Amino acid sequence: MTSSSSSSEVLVNFVMVVVLVMGTSSAQLCTDFYEETCPNVHKIVRSVVASAVSKEKRMGASLLRLHFHDCFVQGCDGSILLDDTSSFTGEKTARPNNGSVRGYNVIDDIKFKVEAACPNIVSCADIVAIAAHDSTVILGGPTWGVKLGRRDSRTASFKLANGGALPSPASSLQTLISNFNNVGLSTKDLVALSGSHTIGQARCTVFKTRIYGDANIDSSFAMTRQVRCPNTTSPSPADNNLAPLDLQSPTFFDNNYYKNLIMQKGLLHSDQELYNGGSTDSLVKQYIRDPQSFNSDFGAAMVKMGDISPLTGSNGEIRKNCRMVNN
């Protein structure tokens, strides 16, 4: 009995240690992480983001997307911000990011002001997370408690960014579900987070195959998009022409994105996959009926996404310049 009891106690203690170790990273993130060390960080970030969005509404969507593309590769560690060097290839030139992801200069501006107020305290990864939140709120979207305490990666992964870790606009529903599951996000998170496409724009080259090849698309909507997006096989200047992801309210964060899907007016193939006779149709309908449900689920999913593999404690560093590792 004594031997068996001791073995059980050892096993329980071991399990508790494993659970604690596995939960340490996200457990170290908290909403008041900088309350003592940099109490004005939220005010500084919001001021810069508000200024940038007032000059260009699209920047709000870009800053939100920057957070997505950072978290899906190596976790929310600021790796996407690193510039290439003679000995290092970062994530910026990977196919899903090159010429598409924007907002780096805004992050630079925020970092400059934050460093002036509290040097060597706030990570670039946390700045990206706060900027994504503030962009959403400024454009009329929901708020959520942004957990902080991430540190910045000293590495980036062109291979992961270019190799399918990031969801593609040409993805099937099952591929999208797998992409999200791979980083610990559920199908519900997928549908809620896709609602971020209620703001922002996409380039012609990203949606060209949909407006010319997909059957599940409203014909008048397709014709409207075709006017500025000719069906050329070779690269064309028109490939960079922009169209709103949400044709009804492209600069306001609401649930119109889902209403577009019901009418087969999703701009991207991956958008329309969420309402195409599959398992996610019911969630799309729910978010149309109950916009508060969408807002609540979106905020919760953003918190979950922000918890993807953060560097904490003594891991990583606090970059002085978000574009390069410290010397």
Beta strands, then each sheet from edge to edge (+ up, - down):
strand 1: 201-203
strand 2: 242-244
sheet 1: 1+ 2-
end
